[in-house]
């Protein structure tokens, strides 16, 4: 049985294979598609709807226990690219 993780955006439970692990590094949320980078991670469906929900709910700050401002530019670009690749298939 595969473990279950919760998306920080929509709060739905899913298999890790359906979610994208993200980490915070120097105040920037970065994607960790191979789920191998060290540090505290959070899980997110790799789509813009869940990303927007996570940003609006300020979920990344809580998930990472990070008090400062968090930049999501790198993650936003990654999610946009992932959605573009899925749309072209």
N, CA, C and O atoms as CSV, one atom per row, in Angstrom:
chain,resi,resn,atom,element,x,y,z
A,1,UNK,N,N,0.842,-1.174,0.000
A,1,UNK,CA,C,0.000,0.000,0.000
A,1,UNK,C,C,0.888,1.238,0.000
A,1,UNK,O,O,1.791,1.371,0.826
A,2,UNK,N,N,0.621,2.133,-0.929
A,2,UNK,CA,C,1.409,3.360,-1.061
A,2,UNK,C,C,0.972,4.374,0.003
A,2,UNK,O,O,-0.213,4.451,0.327
A,3,UNK,N,N,1.917,5.152,0.548
A,3,UNK,CA,C,1.542,6.161,1.537
A,3,UNK,C,C,0.648,7.228,0.921
A,3,UNK,O,O,0.596,7.380,-0.299
A,4,UNK,N,N,-0.047,7.954,1.765
A,4,UNK,CA,C,-0.961,8.990,1.312
A,4,UNK,C,C,-0.462,10.332,1.832
A,4,UNK,O,O,-0.037,10.434,2.983
A,5,UNK,N,N,-0.510,11.357,0.995
A,5,UNK,CA,C,-0.114,12.714,1.360
A,5,UNK,C,C,-1.297,13.654,1.113
A,5,UNK,O,O,-2.233,13.309,0.391
A,6,UNK,N,N,-1.247,14.827,1.710
A,6,UNK,CA,C,-2.314,15.809,1.557
A,6,UNK,C,C,-1.793,17.016,0.794
A,6,UNK,O,O,-0.732,17.549,1.120
A,7,UNK,N,N,-2.523,17.445,-0.206
A,7,UNK,CA,C,-2.178,18.627,-0.990
A,7,UNK,C,C,-2.391,19.861,-0.118
A,7,UNK,O,O,-3.452,20.009,0.489
A,8,UNK,N,N,-1.388,20.755,-0.047
A,8,UNK,CA,C,-1.513,21.947,0.782
A,8,UNK,C,C,-2.482,22.959,0.165
A,8,UNK,O,O,-2.922,23.886,0.844
A,9,UNK,N,N,-2.812,22.788,-1.103
A,9,UNK,CA,C,-3.747,23.689,-1.762
A,9,UNK,C,C,-5.194,23.304,-1.521
A,9,UNK,O,O,-5.929,24.026,-0.848
A,10,UNK,N,N,-5.605,22.167,-2.066
A,10,UNK,CA,C,-7.011,21.754,-1.995
A,10,UNK,C,C,-7.324,20.904,-0.770
A,10,UNK,O,O,-8.491,20.658,-0.466
A,11,UNK,N,N,-6.282,20.451,-0.060
A,11,UNK,CA,C,-6.411,19.639,1.157
A,11,UNK,C,C,-6.954,18.240,0.873
A,11,UNK,O,O,-7.406,17.566,1.799
A,12,UNK,N,N,-6.924,17.789,-0.371
A,12,UNK,CA,C,-7.354,16.432,-0.698
A,12,UNK,C,C,-6.176,15.477,-0.543
A,12,UNK,O,O,-5.027,15.838,-0.801
A,13,UNK,N,N,-6.475,14.274,-0.126
A,13,UNK,CA,C,-5.449,13.248,0.056
A,13,UNK,C,C,-5.222,12.535,-1.272
A,13,UNK,O,O,-6.159,12.282,-2.029
A,14,UNK,N,N,-3.948,12.215,-1.538
A,14,UNK,CA,C,-3.606,11.533,-2.786
A,14,UNK,C,C,-2.295,10.778,-2.588
A,14,UNK,O,O,-1.569,11.000,-1.619
A,15,UNK,N,N,-2.016,9.894,-3.519
A,15,UNK,CA,C,-0.745,9.180,-3.514
A,15,UNK,C,C,0.376,10.157,-3.850
A,15,UNK,O,O,0.161,11.083,-4.632
A,16,UNK,N,N,1.556,9.977,-3.287
A,16,UNK,CA,C,2.673,10.867,-3.615
A,16,UNK,C,C,3.004,10.910,-5.106
A,16,UNK,O,O,3.525,11.914,-5.593
A,17,UNK,N,N,2.711,9.849,-5.822
A,17,UNK,CA,C,2.979,9.834,-7.266
A,17,UNK,C,C,2.090,10.816,-8.028
A,17,UNK,O,O,2.420,11.203,-9.149
A,18,UNK,N,N,0.970,11.222,-7.436
A,18,UNK,CA,C,0.061,12.185,-8.064
A,18,UNK,C,C,0.353,13.623,-7.638
A,18,UNK,O,O,-0.226,14.564,-8.182
A,19,UNK,N,N,1.244,13.791,-6.672
A,19,UNK,CA,C,1.535,15.106,-6.116
A,19,UNK,C,C,2.977,15.510,-6.407
A,19,UNK,O,O,3.813,14.676,-6.754
A,20,UNK,N,N,3.248,16.793,-6.262
A,20,UNK,CA,C,4.585,17.340,-6.418
A,20,UNK,C,C,5.097,17.745,-5.045
A,20,UNK,O,O,4.442,18.502,-4.329
A,21,UNK,N,N,6.263,17.243,-4.682
A,21,UNK,CA,C,6.877,17.655,-3.414
A,21,UNK,C,C,7.559,18.988,-3.646
A,21,UNK,O,O,8.236,19.179,-4.656
A,22,UNK,N,N,7.383,19.910,-2.713
A,22,UNK,CA,C,8.038,21.214,-2.779
A,22,UNK,C,C,8.787,21.451,-1.480
A,22,UNK,O,O,8.391,20.957,-0.424
A,23,UNK,N,N,9.868,22.206,-1.565
A,23,UNK,CA,C,10.664,22.555,-0.392
A,23,UNK,C,C,10.875,24.060,-0.394
A,23,UNK,O,O,10.667,24.724,-1.409
A,24,UNK,N,N,11.288,24.591,0.741
A,24,UNK,CA,C,11.640,26.004,0.809
A,24,UNK,C,C,13.156,26.093,0.986
A,24,UNK,O,O,13.741,25.427,1.840
A,25,UNK,N,N,13.772,26.932,0.159
A,25,UNK,CA,C,15.213,27.110,0.184
A,25,UNK,C,C,15.504,28.602,0.085
A,25,UNK,O,O,15.229,29.227,-0.939
A,26,UNK,N,N,16.053,29.164,1.139
A,26,UNK,CA,C,16.353,30.597,1.190
A,26,UNK,C,C,15.125,31.459,0.933
A,26,UNK,O,O,15.214,32.488,0.262
A,27,UNK,N,N,13.993,31.049,1.456
A,27,UNK,CA,C,12.762,31.826,1.323
A,27,UNK,C,C,12.044,31.651,0.004
A,27,UNK,O,O,11.093,32.380,-0.281
A,28,UNK,N,N,12.476,30.704,-0.803
A,28,UNK,CA,C,11.850,30.448,-2.104
A,28,UNK,C,C,11.315,29.023,-2.129
A,28,UNK,O,O,12.030,28.078,-1.796
A,29,UNK,N,N,10.061,28.875,-2.524
A,29,UNK,CA,C,9.475,27.545,-2.670
A,29,UNK,C,C,9.946,26.984,-4.005
A,29,UNK,O,O,9.745,27.594,-5.055
A,30,UNK,N,N,10.575,25.818,-3.950
A,30,UNK,CA,C,11.108,25.187,-5.151
A,30,UNK,C,C,10.529,23.797,-5.324
A,30,UNK,O,O,10.299,23.092,-4.341
A,31,UNK,N,N,10.291,23.395,-6.569
A,31,UNK,CA,C,9.792,22.042,-6.807
A,31,UNK,C,C,10.869,21.004,-6.542
A,31,UNK,O,O,12.055,21.253,-6.761
A,32,UNK,N,N,10.453,19.854,-6.076
A,32,UNK,CA,C,11.344,18.716,-5.849
A,32,UNK,C,C,10.689,17.500,-6.509
A,32,UNK,O,O,10.167,16.626,-5.818
A,33,UNK,N,N,10.716,17.443,-7.840
A,33,UNK,CA,C,9.972,16.377,-8.541
A,33,UNK,C,C,10.434,14.962,-8.219
A,33,UNK,O,O,9.640,14.024,-8.307
A,34,UNK,N,N,11.697,14.787,-7.848
A,34,UNK,CA,C,12.183,13.450,-7.505
A,34,UNK,C,C,12.021,13.142,-6.019
A,34,UNK,O,O,12.318,12.032,-5.578
A,35,UNK,N,N,11.551,14.124,-5.245
A,35,UNK,CA,C,11.323,13.976,-3.796
A,35,UNK,C,C,12.567,13.474,-3.076
A,35,UNK,O,O,12.481,12.594,-2.219
A,36,UNK,N,N,13.730,14.036,-3.424
A,36,UNK,CA,C,14.977,13.592,-2.828
A,36,UNK,C,C,15.743,14.701,-2.121
A,36,UNK,O,O,16.715,14.415,-1.421
A,37,UNK,N,N,15.344,15.944,-2.278
A,37,UNK,CA,C,16.085,17.041,-1.654
A,37,UNK,C,C,15.873,17.015,-0.146
A,37,UNK,O,O,14.802,16.640,0.330
A,38,UNK,N,N,16.896,17.415,0.601
A,38,UNK,CA,C,16.761,17.396,2.055
A,38,UNK,C,C,15.880,18.536,2.548
A,38,UNK,O,O,15.678,19.535,1.857
A,39,UNK,N,N,15.374,18.367,3.726
A,39,UNK,CA,C,14.576,19.413,4.355
A,39,UNK,C,C,13.114,19.064,4.415
A,39,UNK,O,O,12.662,18.058,3.867
A,40,UNK,N,N,12.391,19.922,5.094
A,40,UNK,CA,C,10.958,19.735,5.265
A,40,UNK,C,C,10.258,19.958,3.931
A,40,UNK,O,O,10.530,20.938,3.238
A,41,UNK,N,N,9.385,19.076,3.582
A,41,UNK,CA,C,8.673,19.182,2.313
A,41,UNK,C,C,7.179,19.322,2.512
A,41,UNK,O,O,6.636,18.996,3.567
A,42,UNK,N,N,6.534,19.810,1.480
A,42,UNK,CA,C,5.080,19.881,1.431
A,42,UNK,C,C,4.665,19.285,0.086
A,42,UNK,O,O,5.487,19.164,-0.822
A,43,UNK,N,N,3.419,18.923,-0.036
A,43,UNK,CA,C,2.932,18.259,-1.242
A,43,UNK,C,C,1.828,19.078,-1.875
A,43,UNK,O,O,0.998,19.666,-1.181
A,44,UNK,N,N,1.822,19.113,-3.205
A,44,UNK,CA,C,0.892,19.955,-3.951
A,44,UNK,C,C,0.531,19.267,-5.261
A,44,UNK,O,O,1.395,18.699,-5.930
A,45,UNK,N,N,-0.755,19.319,-5.628
A,45,UNK,CA,C,-1.120,18.867,-6.967
A,45,UNK,C,C,-0.455,19.824,-7.949
A,45,UNK,O,O,-0.540,21.038,-7.763
A,46,UNK,N,N,0.199,19.322,-8.979
A,46,UNK,CA,C,0.923,20.209,-9.896
A,46,UNK,C,C,0.001,20.902,-10.899
A,46,UNK,O,O,0.137,20.726,-12.110
A,47,UNK,N,N,-0.937,21.691,-10.376
A,47,UNK,CA,C,-1.810,22.473,-11.247
A,47,UNK,C,C,-2.003,23.863,-10.650
A,47,UNK,O,O,-1.807,24.074,-9.454
A,48,UNK,N,N,-2.386,24.795,-11.497
A,48,UNK,CA,C,-2.482,26.193,-11.075
A,48,UNK,C,C,-3.604,26.427,-10.071
A,48,UNK,O,O,-3.509,27.343,-9.253
A,49,UNK,N,N,-4.660,25.625,-10.112
A,49,UNK,CA,C,-5.766,25.806,-9.165
A,49,UNK,C,C,-5.315,25.524,-7.735
A,49,UNK,O,O,-5.611,26.298,-6.825
A,50,UNK,N,N,-4.608,24.429,-7.538
A,50,UNK,CA,C,-4.123,24.092,-6.194
A,50,UNK,C,C,-3.027,25.061,-5.747
A,50,UNK,O,O,-2.941,25.403,-4.568
A,51,UNK,N,N,-2.201,25.498,-6.680
A,51,UNK,CA,C,-1.166,26.474,-6.346
A,51,UNK,C,C,-1.801,27.774,-5.878
A,51,UNK,O,O,-1.363,28.358,-4.886
A,52,UNK,N,N,-2.827,28.232,-6.583
A,52,UNK,CA,C,-3.514,29.470,-6.202
A,52,UNK,C,C,-4.163,29.330,-4.821
A,52,UNK,O,O,-4.085,30.243,-3.999
A,53,UNK,N,N,-4.797,28.193,-4.575
A,53,UNK,CA,C,-5.395,27.953,-3.260
A,53,UNK,C,C,-4.340,27.983,-2.162
A,53,UNK,O,O,-4.566,28.570,-1.103
A,54,UNK,N,N,-3.202,27.361,-2.400
A,54,UNK,CA,C,-2.136,27.327,-1.397
A,54,UNK,C,C,-1.605,28.735,-1.117
A,54,UNK,O,O,-1.340,29.085,0.033
A,55,UNK,N,N,-1.451,29.532,-2.165
A,55,UNK,CA,C,-0.966,30.899,-1.991
A,55,UNK,C,C,-2.003,31.736,-1.246
A,55,UNK,O,O,-1.661,32.457,-0.309
A,56,UNK,N,N,-3.263,31.644,-1.654
A,56,UNK,CA,C,-4.331,32.421,-1.014
A,56,UNK,C,C,-4.502,32.064,0.455
A,56,UNK,O,O,-4.775,32.936,1.280
A,57,UNK,N,N,-4.344,30.796,0.783
A,57,UNK,CA,C,-4.512,30.332,2.163
A,57,UNK,C,C,-3.250,30.498,3.000
A,57,UNK,O,O,-3.250,30.218,4.199
A,58,UNK,N,N,-2.162,30.961,2.356
A,58,UNK,CA,C,-0.859,31.096,3.029
A,58,UNK,C,C,-0.416,29.746,3.617
A,58,UNK,O,O,0.137,29.670,4.714
A,59,UNK,N,N,-0.678,28.705,2.852
A,59,UNK,CA,C,-0.414,27.341,3.311
A,59,UNK,C,C,1.070,27.014,3.355
A,59,UNK,O,O,1.492,26.198,4.174
A,60,UNK,N,N,1.871,27.629,2.493
A,60,UNK,CA,C,3.293,27.293,2.474
A,60,UNK,C,C,3.981,27.721,3.761
A,60,UNK,O,O,4.827,26.991,4.278
A,61,UNK,N,N,3.639,28.877,4.281
A,61,UNK,CA,C,4.236,29.337,5.535
A,61,UNK,C,C,3.961,28.387,6.679
A,61,UNK,O,O,4.843,28.105,7.490
A,62,UNK,N,N,2.730,27.893,6.746
A,62,UNK,CA,C,2.374,26.932,7.799
A,62,UNK,C,C,3.031,25.583,7.565
A,62,UNK,O,O,3.545,24.971,8.502
A,63,UNK,N,N,3.020,25.122,6.343
A,63,UNK,CA,C,3.577,23.799,6.042
A,63,UNK,C,C,5.079,23.740,6.322
A,63,UNK,O,O,5.592,22.727,6.796
A,64,UNK,N,N,5.769,24.830,6.027
A,64,UNK,CA,C,7.216,24.852,6.224
A,64,UNK,C,C,7.622,25.441,7.571
A,64,UNK,O,O,8.804,25.459,7.915
A,65,UNK,N,N,6.643,25.921,8.328
A,65,UNK,CA,C,6.921,26.586,9.605
A,65,UNK,C,C,7.927,27.707,9.389
A,65,UNK,O,O,8.923,27.832,10.101
A,66,UNK,N,N,7.625,28.520,8.375
A,66,UNK,CA,C,8.502,29.602,7.948
A,66,UNK,C,C,7.794,30.924,8.213
A,66,UNK,O,O,6.693,31.154,7.712
A,67,UNK,N,N,8.421,31.791,8.999
A,67,UNK,CA,C,7.770,33.021,9.424
A,67,UNK,C,C,7.922,34.169,8.429
A,67,UNK,O,O,7.087,35.073,8.419
A,68,UNK,N,N,8.940,34.161,7.609
A,68,UNK,CA,C,9.191,35.269,6.689
A,68,UNK,C,C,8.358,35.187,5.420
A,68,UNK,O,O,7.489,34.327,5.273
A,69,UNK,N,N,8.648,36.104,4.511
A,69,UNK,CA,C,7.975,36.116,3.208
A,69,UNK,C,C,8.507,34.964,2.352
A,69,UNK,O,O,9.703,34.674,2.352
A,70,UNK,N,N,7.613,34.328,1.640
A,70,UNK,CA,C,7.984,33.189,0.806
A,70,UNK,C,C,7.705,33.540,-0.655
A,70,UNK,O,O,6.609,33.985,-0.999
A,71,UNK,N,N,8.701,33.335,-1.503
A,71,UNK,CA,C,8.569,33.576,-2.939
A,71,UNK,C,C,8.138,32.282,-3.626
A,71,UNK,O,O,8.665,31.209,-3.329
A,72,UNK,N,N,7.182,32.388,-4.541
A,72,UNK,CA,C,6.688,31.200,-5.236
A,72,UNK,C,C,6.905,31.281,-6.745
A,72,UNK,O,O,6.298,30.520,-7.498
A,73,UNK,N,N,7.760,32.191,-7.190
A,73,UNK,CA,C,7.981,32.393,-8.621
A,73,UNK,C,C,8.497,31.138,-9.308
A,73,UNK,O,O,7.987,30.757,-10.362
A,74,UNK,N,N,9.494,30.495,-8.732
A,74,UNK,CA,C,10.063,29.280,-9.347
A,74,UNK,C,C,9.026,28.165,-9.430
A,74,UNK,O,O,8.957,27.447,-10.428
A,75,UNK,N,N,8.228,28.025,-8.391
A,75,UNK,CA,C,7.181,26.994,-8.385
A,75,UNK,C,C,6.098,27.311,-9.407
A,75,UNK,O,O,5.604,26.416,-10.092
A,76,UNK,N,N,5.731,28.579,-9.509
A,76,UNK,CA,C,4.714,28.996,-10.484
A,76,UNK,C,C,5.164,28.663,-11.899
A,76,UNK,O,O,4.378,28.147,-12.693
A,77,UNK,N,N,6.419,28.951,-12.221
A,77,UNK,CA,C,6.947,28.638,-13.554
A,77,UNK,C,C,6.932,27.134,-13.803
A,77,UNK,O,O,6.572,26.687,-14.892
A,78,UNK,N,N,7.320,26.358,-12.805
A,78,UNK,CA,C,7.343,24.900,-12.944
A,78,UNK,C,C,5.935,24.361,-13.214
A,78,UNK,O,O,5.742,23.533,-14.105
A,79,UNK,N,N,4.963,24.831,-12.449
A,79,UNK,CA,C,3.576,24.365,-12.609
A,79,UNK,C,C,3.037,24.765,-13.983
A,79,UNK,O,O,2.356,23.970,-14.632
A,80,UNK,N,N,3.332,25.979,-14.430
A,80,UNK,CA,C,2.877,26.416,-15.755
A,80,UNK,C,C,3.472,25.535,-16.845
A,80,UNK,O,O,2.774,25.156,-17.785
A,81,UNK,N,N,4.759,25.205,-16.727
A,81,UNK,CA,C,5.401,24.329,-17.704
A,81,UNK,C,C,4.795,22.929,-17.682
A,81,UNK,O,O,4.581,22.322,-18.731
A,82,UNK,N,N,4.521,22.423,-16.487
A,82,UNK,CA,C,3.917,21.093,-16.365
A,82,UNK,C,C,2.528,21.062,-16.999
A,82,UNK,O,O,2.173,20.099,-17.678
A,83,UNK,N,N,1.753,22.105,-16.781
A,83,UNK,CA,C,0.414,22.152,-17.376
A,83,UNK,C,C,0.491,22.267,-18.889
A,83,UNK,O,O,-0.321,21.667,-19.594
A,84,UNK,N,N,1.451,23.024,-19.399
A,84,UNK,CA,C,1.636,23.162,-20.840
A,84,UNK,C,C,2.011,21.823,-21.469
A,84,UNK,O,O,1.512,21.462,-22.535
A,85,UNK,N,N,2.898,21.093,-20.792
A,85,UNK,CA,C,3.312,19.789,-21.319
A,85,UNK,C,C,2.150,18.808,-21.323
A,85,UNK,O,O,2.010,18.023,-22.261
A,86,UNK,N,N,1.315,18.841,-20.293
A,86,UNK,CA,C,0.154,17.947,-20.257
A,86,UNK,C,C,-0.868,18.308,-21.319
A,86,UNK,O,O,-1.512,17.427,-21.889
A,87,UNK,N,N,-1.019,19.597,-21.587
A,87,UNK,CA,C,-1.989,20.051,-22.575
A,87,UNK,C,C,-1.575,19.658,-23.993
A,87,UNK,O,O,-2.434,19.417,-24.841
A,88,UNK,N,N,-0.282,19.592,-24.255
A,88,UNK,CA,C,0.181,19.247,-25.593
A,88,UNK,C,C,0.184,17.756,-25.868
A,88,UNK,O,O,0.346,17.343,-27.016
A,89,UNK,N,N,0.010,16.943,-24.840
A,89,UNK,CA,C,-0.004,15.476,-25.041
A,89,UNK,C,C,-1.296,15.019,-25.632
A,89,UNK,O,O,-1.479,13.825,-25.866
